[in-house]
């Protein structure tokens, strides 16, 4: 590691300019819980760190007519200490409350978790099943992409040179929507997912009108398991129908074997966690 | 529960004062190994082998030497070549040559992370950059990473030049550094007569002590060839001994100042960085500090040995053990000594076994050289024995406590290595287990839906060493006592030693102020290890306090001009037996005593403290769908001899249980086929965290040791022995599955459940 410059721009435009100037030699700093550790571990060779927390849009949390919008650097604790977010989006809170311990949650953000693009990220699956949208800034202004398009591979995201994530938008749904996220770890905290699943359901007339399932730690990126989700749409959420979905999710999972788990165990866990998270989401909508 | 030999009501012993080093540690004022800063100090860094087994063809340091800010570079050529002489005793023994080669490889690297070169630079980044520029050309050899590979025909040999000892026969070109055998009684006859014989083989993974503080070593080599060392260690005299050997200096040229220790569990007995810092200092004439990262610690220090242990036990129709056989193969790592004698001593230690045979193999593998880890080798062998015992009880329908009581080892029972036990407290522990709330409780109260519960019990033993300790006391003018000792304080030993002196003197524990000092400032004191410190250094403190009383009486006699036998001392007051006017407090006698200040010193060299036994009960809750295991209730019962400071004794019992639960459930060196540990961080080396453990209940049983005036036994090591089999037996109780490999992790549980179906 060698000395590098530290910037703390106060506007989106200013940040864009700095990031464009340094290109791959710069990284954004939100909570720093990944970037600082990785920099010290010499994962990348940096000439600049750009602290984005002084840009107002990056840490604000607001409700529009159609969305919940929170800045990319909003720490996890801000989400779980907000009663309205807890009430409307308990699935998001599942993630925000799981990332690291309390100290980490005081700094770490879901935006940072997303940009870090870890296959086992605790935040990304929840964002996928909430149909979250990424607001990205670059030299030519703002653009939006669905969150499931953000991760490109382990540690690789869809941001172009000079771009950075400004905020995350979650569409508001009526009360018949909820979600849940569960990961499997051999310990009870401070661990990394062996396998994880987020599920969301929307109910209409006793039937599932929409469903999204996302899987983590079973592929090079978090996976939107669309083919599994669709199997229950238009159907009643019976145990059998849920089982069909969870078996499909298991099929979609394509994990590797490593020190954290075997292929077989990870696939089995996806089946179990899909069942459990769909049931939990249903319980939350009152089914 | 049993009275102690001195049989009196203690004033200090058995109380729970705040430890003398407590405020410094809680406020962050205490100085640990890496906290030392000296004027002009350089930072050292080392180059470590990326290969588990390779020959060093050449090392090119020229580019590193040219780097701005680099002061010196070293390789093993800068260390003296040492002969194959065996040195030391107890837990720091081994050959001088191996000691030196483990510090820095001469011609062959034997594990990933083996140090091959060192550099000293103006700061850490420069040192790291320089280390990267040192080019090492290796001839890569095939590694052996477990005992089966190492003992197979045509296995690559780690030490071509080493003479192995196989049952007294000298053997070359073997990875079995030693094979020892212990036999007692007629084994064949025992098994022939047996009503039931059960045999199991367990496979233990390599585990690390996991102390929070990584190793560091700071040294100054001065112009008179005197070397001063500052380090975090369990034994400053052991470091002095090892450093002087590696540097080929007289011990008096080396002075070791122990810093506070952030955990050790046996792993802070070996030296690693100290001689490297010393040689770099010799080259630069500046202080040099070298530190490890967590990955360095996992890759190149410790660990506790993995290996395979087979145990076979035969019982008669009444449930009495007739014969027992053990085949123990433990990983020494890169250099000999996996504590196979300790393994032999412990394997059947809880039972009265009329006929036994034990074969134990010290097996060299391409992993870091194993270090003591809390009751070294005892948990490994207990897993096999206690699993077999549990299986016997399951087959025959015996109550597991009654079976153990029927076969219990007690005073007079002959041990595997020959001597008979003196007073021990296993029977009392088993009885306490039987009477415990835990054992009487209903296992299945409130299980979480869909989860299975199981209860397991196991016993365990550690023999507790004695050896040398020294203590100096001086009475200060305010009537308080300075206690100078050489035992580095790893688990509250300042308090437990000072309390024994305070008890003798009849003054509060706080009035004895203990200091752990450097090797020039106290007599030789062996390592804080083998659960010896409260016992042996405490004994020295006890003796020194009695000598101090003699001094006090002598001074009072001079002052009052009466004979010594007319004077008595109790509870901080010296007085005439006949004249009630003649009376002085410690403060009064200490103020200008005739003939000079009041001091005393004592040293001891002791036998073993008589052995410590533990019995643990574990209740588990297992999710059959995921294989996740939660420990929902846990009780540790232990014969502690006499608990000097009960809180620290309970802490030792809980800490040992916590570590053992980690071995059982998740901890392992996850190795690649080419011998690289893949999970060398706390993220992936899954030690239990607070949320993984219930409150560990403790039941202290006090059966005093015959070897100590207060009946003290070692308490630190026995509690890590029972957890692995207790958990394994509980899994079997819950699921009907015998898992015989550690860790009994979720994927192993789900796989075994599938196989069963």
HADDOCK unambig.tbl for C-alpha pairs under 7 A between the chains (distance, minus, plus):
assign (segid A and resid 1 and name CA) (segid B and resid 125 and name CA) 6.54 0.50 0.50
assign (segid A and resid 186 and name CA) (segid B and resid 628 and name CA) 6.08 0.50 0.50
assign (segid A and resid 186 and name CA) (segid B and resid 746 and name CA) 6.68 0.50 0.50
assign (segid A and resid 187 and name CA) (segid B and resid 688 and name CA) 6.83 0.50 0.50
assign (segid A and resid 187 and name CA) (segid B and resid 692 and name CA) 6.13 0.50 0.50
assign (segid A and resid 188 and name CA) (segid B and resid 691 and name CA) 5.85 0.50 0.50
assign (segid A and resid 188 and name CA) (segid B and resid 692 and name CA) 5.76 0.50 0.50
assign (segid A and resid 189 and name CA) (segid B and resid 691 and name CA) 6.95 0.50 0.50
assign (segid A and resid 191 and name CA) (segid B and resid 683 and name CA) 6.13 0.50 0.50
assign (segid A and resid 259 and name CA) (segid B and resid 670 and name CA) 6.15 0.50 0.50
assign (segid A and resid 259 and name CA) (segid B and resid 678 and name CA) 6.91 0.50 0.50
assign (segid A and resid 259 and name CA) (segid B and resid 679 and name CA) 6.55 0.50 0.50
assign (segid A and resid 265 and name CA) (segid B and resid 747 and name CA) 5.65 0.50 0.50
assign (segid A and resid 269 and name CA) (segid B and resid 626 and name CA) 6.20 0.50 0.50
assign (segid A and resid 272 and name CA) (segid B and resid 625 and name CA) 6.88 0.50 0.50
